[in-house]
Amino acid sequence: QVRLVESGGGLVQAGGSLRLSCAASEIIFSIYTMAWYRQAPGKQRELVATITSGGSTNYAASVKDRFTISRDNAKNTVYLQMNSLKPEDTAVYYCNARYSGIYYEYDYWGQGTQVTVSS
């Protein structure tokens, strides 16, 4: 059974840093595009950052230059380093694994981890 388990969330003051981790199991991790999404109360889930199987990254404008996504294929883990955190970064952060092949598509989600940034 595929599992994505996030960790590293918590409460931090504005200007602080956190590093989220997402450990994947039962998938061929290296071929998946990994992503972090977030959902704040009363808002839609939004894409934060992605990293392809080849290591290419992309960021939402609101986090660019503050957040860094990375992956360790040997550990089946994707990370989100979050620096210079702002109260508006407060949300539940979700890990996503997606693979689109010729015949199949796979899309998996973690359970989420809460990040709260106090002002």
C-alpha positions in Angstrom: 0.0 0.0 0.0 1.4 3.4 -1.0 2.1 5.7 1.8 3.3 9.3 2.0 4.1 10.4 5.5 4.8 14.1 6.1 6.7 15.4 9.2 8.4 18.5 10.4 5.4 20.9 10.8 4.9 23.0 13.9 4.6 26.4 15.3 7.3 29.0 14.4 7.6 32.8 14.7 7.6 35.0 11.7 11.0 35.1 10.1 11.8 31.6 11.3 12.4 28.4 9.4 11.1 24.8 9.2 11.9 21.8 7.1 9.2 19.5 6.0 9.9 15.9 5.0 7.7 13.4 3.1 8.7 9.8 3.2 7.2 7.6 0.5 6.8 3.8 0.5 5.6 1.2 -2.0 6.3 3.4 -5.0 9.2 3.7 -7.4 10.0 7.0 -6.0 12.6 8.1 -8.5 10.2 8.2 -11.4 7.6 10.4 -9.6 7.1 14.1 -9.8 6.9 15.2 -6.2 5.1 18.3 -5.0 4.1 20.2 -1.9 0.7 21.8 -1.7 -0.9 23.8 1.1 -4.4 24.6 2.2 -5.2 27.5 4.6 -8.5 27.6 6.5 -11.3 28.7 4.2 -9.1 28.6 1.1 -8.5 26.2 -1.8 -5.5 23.9 -1.8 -2.6 25.6 -3.7 0.5 24.3 -5.3 3.7 25.4 -3.4 6.5 23.7 -5.2 7.3 20.8 -7.5 10.4 18.7 -8.3 10.5 16.4 -11.3 12.2 13.0 -11.5 15.0 14.8 -13.2 15.4 17.4 -10.5 13.8 20.4 -12.1 12.0 22.6 -9.7 9.2 25.1 -9.8 7.7 27.4 -7.2 4.7 29.5 -6.5 5.4 33.2 -6.8 4.5 33.6 -3.1 7.3 31.3 -1.9 10.0 31.8 -4.5 13.3 32.7 -3.0 12.1 31.6 0.5 11.3 27.9 0.0 13.4 25.2 -1.5 12.2 21.8 -2.6 14.6 18.9 -2.8 14.6 15.1 -3.0 16.7 12.2 -1.9 15.9 9.2 -4.1 18.0 6.9 -2.0 15.8 7.7 1.0 12.5 8.0 -1.0 12.0 11.4 0.6 11.2 14.8 -0.6 11.9 17.9 1.5 10.6 21.5 1.7 13.0 23.9 3.4 11.0 27.0 4.4 12.8 30.1 5.4 11.7 33.7 6.2 8.3 32.3 7.1 5.3 34.7 7.2 2.0 34.4 9.0 0.3 33.9 5.5 2.3 30.7 5.2 0.1 29.2 7.9 -1.6 26.1 6.4 -1.8 22.4 6.3 1.0 21.2 4.0 0.4 18.1 1.8 2.9 16.0 0.0 1.9 14.7 -3.5 3.4 12.1 -5.7 2.4 11.9 -9.4 3.3 9.8 -12.3 1.9 10.1 -15.8 2.8 7.3 -18.1 1.6 6.2 -21.5 -1.0 3.8 -20.1 -1.2 4.7 -16.4 -1.5 7.7 -14.1 -0.8 7.5 -10.4 -1.6 10.3 -7.9 -1.0 9.9 -4.2 -1.4 12.3 -1.2 -0.1 12.4 2.3 -2.2 13.2 5.3 -0.8 16.6 5.8 1.2 18.4 8.4 0.2 21.7 10.1 2.5 24.7 9.8 1.6 27.7 11.9 3.5 31.0 11.7 2.9 33.5 14.5 3.3 37.2 14.0 
